[in-house]
């Protein structure tokens, strides 16, 4: 993918996270994807495991608005940094995140998510 394709892919993907659209979001991932975030540090393997996780996650979290920041092309994929406002207008907090994304045939084969809280001083 070109840098512009990666930026578009990342923006569309983060919009699916914002929309909590499980079907659209899972479609970004390969059938045998590996997904890791702070809640799934040992990882999930496969779309169906990811689907179940997302359904539970989205059902238990407030609205979250993901905003792309920067993407970097790497061999086999990209790294993307973003911010997320939690709750209406960020009333419940704000986080910054970073994704390592490895692609195969235009789908996410491996995704590791790293996050930290932002304070008013950050």
C-alpha positions in Angstrom: 0.0 0.0 0.0 1.1 3.5 -0.7 1.4 6.0 2.2 -1.9 7.6 1.0 -3.6 4.2 0.9 -2.4 3.5 4.4 -3.7 6.8 5.7 -7.1 6.1 4.1 -7.2 2.5 5.4 -6.3 3.7 8.9 -8.9 6.5 8.9 -11.6 4.1 7.7 -10.6 1.5 10.2 -10.6 3.9 13.1 -14.0 5.2 12.0 -15.3 1.6 12.3 -14.0 1.6 15.8 -15.7 4.9 16.6 -19.0 3.6 15.1 -18.7 0.4 17.1 -19.6 -1.4 13.8 -18.5 -5.0 14.6 -19.2 -6.4 11.1 -17.4 -3.6 9.3 -14.5 -3.7 11.7 -14.0 -7.5 11.6 -14.0 -7.2 7.8 -10.7 -5.3 8.0 -9.0 -8.4 9.6 -7.8 -11.6 7.9 -9.6 -14.9 8.9 -6.5 -15.9 11.0 -5.7 -12.5 12.4 -3.9 -12.1 15.7 -5.1 -9.3 17.9 -3.6 -8.0 21.1 -4.5 -5.1 23.3 -4.1 -4.4 27.1 -7.2 -6.5 27.9 -6.1 -9.4 25.6 -2.3 -9.4 26.2 -2.0 -13.1 25.3 -3.9 -12.3 22.1 -6.9 -13.5 20.2 -6.6 -15.5 17.1 -9.2 -15.4 14.3 -12.1 -13.2 13.2 -14.7 -15.0 15.3 -12.6 -14.6 18.5 -12.2 -10.9 17.7 -15.9 -10.6 16.9 -16.9 -12.0 20.3 -14.4 -9.7 22.1 -15.6 -6.6 20.2 -19.3 -7.4 20.9 -18.6 -7.6 24.6 -16.2 -4.6 24.6 -18.6 -2.3 22.6 -21.6 -3.3 24.8 -19.7 -2.3 28.0 -18.0 1.0 26.9 -19.3 4.5 26.5 -19.1 6.3 23.1 -15.5 6.6 22.0 -14.3 8.9 19.2 -11.0 7.8 17.5 -9.1 10.5 15.7 -6.1 9.5 13.4 -2.9 11.3 14.2 0.1 9.9 12.2 0.9 6.8 10.3 4.2 5.4 9.4 4.8 2.8 6.6 6.8 -0.2 7.8 7.8 -3.3 6.0 4.6 -5.4 5.7 2.2 -2.8 7.1 2.1 0.4 9.2 2.2 1.9 12.6 -0.5 4.4 13.5 -0.9 6.8 16.3 -4.3 8.1 17.3 -6.3 9.8 20.1 -9.6 8.8 21.6 -12.2 10.9 23.4 -14.1 8.7 25.8 -17.8 9.6 26.5 -19.7 12.5 25.1 -17.1 15.2 24.2 -14.4 13.3 26.1 -16.1 13.8 29.5 -14.9 10.4 30.7 -11.3 10.8 29.6 -8.9 10.8 26.7 -6.3 8.3 25.6 -3.5 8.2 23.1 -2.9 4.9 21.3 -0.5 3.3 18.9 -1.2 0.3 16.6 1.3 -2.0 15.0 -0.5 -3.4 12.0 0.9 -6.1 9.7 -1.1 -6.6 6.5 -1.5 -9.6 4.2 -3.5 -9.2 0.9 -4.9 -5.9 2.1 -6.2 -7.3 5.4 -4.9 -7.0 9.0 -3.0 -10.2 9.8 -1.5 -8.9 13.1 -2.6 -6.0 15.3 -1.0 -4.9 18.6 -2.5 -2.0 20.4 -0.7 0.2 23.0 -2.5 2.9 24.9 -2.0 5.4 27.7 -4.2 8.0 29.4 -3.9 11.7 28.6 -4.3 14.4 31.2 -5.0 18.0 30.7 -1.3 18.6 30.9 -0.4 16.0 28.2 
